[in-house]
């Protein structure tokens, strides 16, 4: 299971360019996997701090998504990070090329597929995304 943080400011979303992982060179949300015996809010706060150096004292549930392809199966839960403190910093240069504020109205095409679905759900006010839902 994974968690993602939506950090929004002035109609811009904070995205990082992925490095040395699935989606190399694509934009992605801050986040990662839950650790053993860790709560989701603890995990998203930890991941946000580890990846961006940002701290947050309030998270609001946004959406949940199921992604399945090949032999991989993931459930992601996304949260809106509120009351952010600090400025984004590159904390894991081995995993990210850098963090940028991107306009929600002009997002690039090269967003990590799983995160692209979560961002679309956020913009469309959807709370559940299932990669296996019939079209």
Residue pairs with C-beta under 8 A, 6 or more apart in sequence:
1 33
1 34
1 40
1 74
1 75
1 76
1 77
2 31
2 32
2 33
2 34
2 74
2 75
2 76
2 77
3 31
3 32
3 33
3 34
3 40
3 43
3 44
3 47
3 76
3 77
3 78
3 79
4 29
4 30
4 31
4 44
4 76
4 77
4 78
4 79
4 115
4 118
5 29
5 30
5 31
5 44
5 47
5 48
5 56
5 59
5 78
5 79
5 80
5 81
6 13
6 29
6 62
6 78
6 79
6 80
6 81
6 119
6 122
7 13
7 14
7 30
7 48
7 52
7 54
7 81
7 84
7 88
8 14
8 80
8 104
9 84
9 101
10 101
11 103
11 104
11 105
12 101
12 102
12 103
12 104
13 29
13 101
13 102
13 104
13 107
13 119
14 29
14 30
14 52
14 88
14 99
14 100
14 101
14 102
15 27
15 28
15 29
15 99
15 100
15 102
15 111
15 115
16 27
16 28
16 29
16 30
16 51
16 52
16 96
16 97
16 98
16 99
16 100
17 25
17 26
17 27
17 28
17 96
17 97
17 98
17 100
18 24
18 25
18 26
18 27
18 28
18 95
18 96
18 97
18 112
19 25
19 93
19 94
19 95
19 96
19 97
20 94
20 95
21 95
22 112
23 112
23 113
25 97
25 110
26 110
26 111
26 112
27 102
27 108
27 110
27 111
27 112
27 115
28 111
28 112
28 115
29 78
29 115
29 118
29 119
30 47
30 48
30 51
30 52
30 54
31 44
31 47
31 48
31 51
31 76
31 78
32 43
32 47
32 50
32 51
33 43
34 40
34 43
35 43
35 46
38 46
40 77
40 79
41 59
41 79
44 59
44 77
44 79
44 81
45 55
45 56
45 59
48 54
48 55
48 56
48 81
49 55
49 91
50 91
50 92
51 91
51 92
51 95
51 96
52 86
52 88
52 89
52 91
52 99
53 86
53 87
53 88
53 89
53 91
54 81
54 84
54 85
54 86
54 87
54 88
55 84
55 85
55 86
56 81
56 82
56 83
56 84
56 85
57 82
57 83
57 85
58 81
58 82
58 83
59 79
59 80
59 81
59 82
60 79
60 80
60 82
61 77
61 78
61 79
61 127
62 78
62 79
62 80
62 118
62 121
62 122
62 127
63 77
63 78
63 118
63 121
63 122
63 126
63 127
63 128
63 129
64 75
64 76
64 77
64 78
64 127
64 128
64 129
65 75
65 76
65 78
65 114
65 117
65 118
65 121
65 128
65 129
65 130
65 131
66 73
66 74
66 75
66 129
66 130
66 131
66 132
67 73
67 74
67 75
67 76
67 114
67 117
67 131
68 74
68 131
68 132
69 131
74 114
76 114
76 118
78 118
78 121
78 122
88 99
89 99
90 96
90 98
90 99
102 108
104 123
107 119
111 119
117 129
117 131
118 129
120 126
121 127
121 128
121 129
